[in-house]
Amino acid sequence: MKKVLIIGSGPAGISASLYLARAGIDVIVCSVGRGSLEKADKIENYFGFSEPISGKELLKNGRKGAERLGVKFINTEIVDLKITDGMRYKAYTPFDSDVYDCVLLATGAQRNTPNIKGIVEFEGKGVSYCAVCDAFFFRNKPVAVIGDGDYALHEAKILAQTSSCVTILTNGKQFKSFLSGGIELNEKKIHELCGHGRLEYITFDDNSKIEVSGAFIAIGIAGSSQLAKKLGAAIEGNIIKVDKNMASSTPGLYAAGDCTGGLLQISKAVSDGACAAMAIIKYLKSDEKQ
Ligand SMILES: Cc1cc2nc3c(=O)[nH]c(=O)nc-3n(C[C@H](O)[C@H](O)[C@H](O)COP(=O)(O)OP(=O)(O)OC[C@H]3O[C@@H](n4cnc5c(N)ncnc54)[C@H](O)[C@@H]3O)c2cc1C
């Protein structure tokens, strides 16, 4: 039986899961944290409701329907994705990994850039959003990872293989994961990222500073464009580039909903999910013939 991973349990992910489950595909939906729909208090522009409905209620109903069709929901974060030799996908949670025939990214709009002075100024000049993509540029140099959870630790571990020193900066928050592998931790509030043309050091509110050549942003959970970038899929800013079938530029990797830009509304997310599922079914069938 073919196995598909959907990352994100918002309207895009759940809509796709309905079509896939009904086509006899084993569907796992992984999600963590609150998506946009859970924050919507009152919805009155979505088809089928005579009275306003809360985002939470709409989501609960959607999930119930998917579970009835056999979709499995797992409450976990996906921190990394890799392509295996047989053109399948290995997905990593903070604790384990599993292999899938196809992946659908439905992680919603990305809003993971922290409001810290200097971050935007040094993007591409020391500030990065993807350790696996950019670690190479910081070989034998000190780097920082800005974040406070499993995703930050994951990025730090990748950097620790090549950088001279890796420090996780939680920016005043308590670190939520378990430190390992010679990675330093600094929980002070960040004041500013500084340098002359390139990032050179980071200052803290208590007037201390650390010298770094790179700062990797890994706030909260891994965003869809970060995951897509790791697989070499084309992105534009935080938006994953897809064709009319919601296929990314990487075969077997699809994206749907707010993470693909355009109209950031439930109706579009649901439609995207349905289109992606139909394309995935076709892709898996053509794969079987080979
Ligand atoms: C306050 C507010 C009000 C709104 N009101 C309306 C409205 O009235 N009408 C309307 O049409 N639209 C409204 N919207 C927009 C609508 O909610 C979104 O367009 C829609 O929810 C997008 O669906 P999605 O499935 O793409 O993403 P989301 O609903 O954001 O779901 C994303 C999912 O991905 C999960 N996720 C993210 N990263 C990871 C990861 N690394 N690993 C695992 N899981 C992950 C999240 O936990 C979540 O389950 C509103 C949005 C907000 C914020």
Ligand as a Chemical Component Dictionary entry (heavy atoms), coordinates in Angstrom:
data_LIG
# 
_chem_comp.id                   LIG 
_chem_comp.type                 NON-POLYMER 
_chem_comp.pdbx_formal_charge   0 
_chem_comp.three_letter_code    LIG 
# 
loop_
_chem_comp_atom.comp_id 
_chem_comp_atom.atom_id 
_chem_comp_atom.alt_atom_id 
_chem_comp_atom.type_symbol 
_chem_comp_atom.charge 
_chem_comp_atom.model_Cartn_x 
_chem_comp_atom.model_Cartn_y 
_chem_comp_atom.model_Cartn_z 
_chem_comp_atom.pdbx_ordinal 
LIG C1  C1  C 0 -7.307  35.374 12.814 1  
LIG C2  C2  C 0 -7.604  34.751 11.466 2  
LIG C3  C3  C 0 -8.880  34.820 10.932 3  
LIG C4  C4  C 0 -9.166  34.263 9.681  4  
LIG N1  N1  N 0 -10.445 34.332 9.189  5  
LIG C5  C5  C 0 -10.747 33.761 8.003  6  
LIG C6  C6  C 0 -12.084 33.787 7.488  7  
LIG O1  O1  O 0 -12.992 34.363 8.077  8  
LIG N2  N2  N 0 -12.321 33.172 6.296  9  
LIG C7  C7  C 0 -11.352 32.523 5.594  10 
LIG O2  O2  O 0 -11.643 31.961 4.529  11 
LIG N3  N3  N 0 -10.080 32.488 6.062  12 
LIG C8  C8  C 0 -9.751  33.074 7.238  13 
LIG N4  N4  N 0 -8.458  33.042 7.706  14 
LIG C9  C9  C 0 -7.422  32.390 6.895  15 
LIG C10 C10 C 0 -7.489  30.864 6.995  16 
LIG O3  O3  O 0 -7.502  30.482 8.368  17 
LIG C11 C11 C 0 -6.311  30.250 6.256  18 
LIG O4  O4  O 0 -6.287  30.708 4.921  19 
LIG C12 C12 C 0 -6.370  28.725 6.263  20 
LIG O5  O5  O 0 -6.461  28.219 7.571  21 
LIG C13 C13 C 0 -5.128  28.144 5.566  22 
LIG O6  O6  O 0 -5.157  26.774 5.671  23 
LIG P1  P1  P 0 -3.810  25.897 5.613  24 
LIG O7  O7  O 0 -4.263  24.465 5.738  25 
LIG O8  O8  O 0 -3.010  26.299 4.447  26 
LIG O9  O9  O 0 -2.962  26.334 6.904  27 
LIG P2  P2  P 0 -3.282  26.384 8.465  28 
LIG O10 O10 O 0 -4.720  26.438 8.743  29 
LIG O11 O11 O 0 -2.432  27.500 8.980  30 
LIG O12 O12 O 0 -2.725  24.991 9.018  31 
LIG C14 C14 C 0 -1.344  24.694 9.018  32 
LIG C15 C15 C 0 -1.057  23.422 9.803  33 
LIG O13 O13 O 0 0.331   23.061 9.695  34 
LIG C16 C16 C 0 0.852   22.670 10.976 35 
LIG N5  N5  N 0 2.355   22.783 10.890 36 
LIG C17 C17 C 0 3.104   23.851 10.512 37 
LIG N6  N6  N 0 4.431   23.534 10.469 38 
LIG C18 C18 C 0 4.530   22.215 10.834 39 
LIG C19 C19 C 0 5.636   21.269 10.986 40 
LIG N7  N7  N 0 6.911   21.596 10.747 41 
LIG N8  N8  N 0 5.374   19.994 11.386 42 
LIG C20 C20 C 0 4.088   19.623 11.639 43 
LIG N9  N9  N 0 3.004   20.472 11.498 44 
LIG C21 C21 C 0 3.219   21.733 11.114 45 
LIG C22 C22 C 0 0.107   23.596 11.910 46 
LIG O14 O14 O 0 0.097   23.139 13.198 47 
LIG C23 C23 C 0 -1.313  23.522 11.296 48 
LIG O15 O15 O 0 -1.971  22.317 11.667 49 
LIG C24 C24 C 0 -8.142  33.603 8.945  50 
LIG C25 C25 C 0 -6.854  33.531 9.488  51 
LIG C26 C26 C 0 -6.564  34.094 10.724 52 
LIG C27 C27 C 0 -5.150  33.992 11.299 53 
# 
loop_
_chem_comp_bond.comp_id 
_chem_comp_bond.atom_id_1 
_chem_comp_bond.atom_id_2 
_chem_comp_bond.value_order 
_chem_comp_bond.pdbx_ordinal 
LIG C1  C2  SING 1  
LIG C2  C3  SING 2  
LIG C2  C26 DOUB 3  
LIG C3  C4  DOUB 4  
LIG C4  N1  SING 5  
LIG C4  C24 SING 6  
LIG N1  C5  DOUB 7  
LIG C5  C6  SING 8  
LIG C5  C8  SING 9  
LIG C6  O1  DOUB 10 
LIG C6  N2  SING 11 
LIG N2  C7  SING 12 
LIG C7  O2  DOUB 13 
LIG C7  N3  SING 14 
LIG N3  C8  DOUB 15 
LIG C8  N4  SING 16 
LIG N4  C9  SING 17 
LIG N4  C24 SING 18 
LIG C9  C10 SING 19 
LIG C10 O3  SING 20 
LIG C10 C11 SING 21 
LIG C11 O4  SING 22 
LIG C11 C12 SING 23 
LIG C12 O5  SING 24 
LIG C12 C13 SING 25 
LIG C13 O6  SING 26 
LIG O6  P1  SING 27 
LIG P1  O7  DOUB 28 
LIG P1  O8  SING 29 
LIG P1  O9  SING 30 
LIG O9  P2  SING 31 
LIG P2  O10 DOUB 32 
LIG P2  O11 SING 33 
LIG P2  O12 SING 34 
LIG O12 C14 SING 35 
LIG C14 C15 SING 36 
LIG C15 O13 SING 37 
LIG C15 C23 SING 38 
LIG O13 C16 SING 39 
LIG C16 N5  SING 40 
LIG C16 C22 SING 41 
LIG N5  C17 SING 42 
LIG N5  C21 SING 43 
LIG C17 N6  DOUB 44 
LIG N6  C18 SING 45 
LIG C18 C19 SING 46 
LIG C18 C21 DOUB 47 
LIG C19 N7  SING 48 
LIG C19 N8  DOUB 49 
LIG N8  C20 SING 50 
LIG C20 N9  DOUB 51 
LIG N9  C21 SING 52 
LIG C22 O14 SING 53 
LIG C22 C23 SING 54 
LIG C23 O15 SING 55 
LIG C24 C25 DOUB 56 
LIG C25 C26 SING 57 
LIG C26 C27 SING 58 
# 
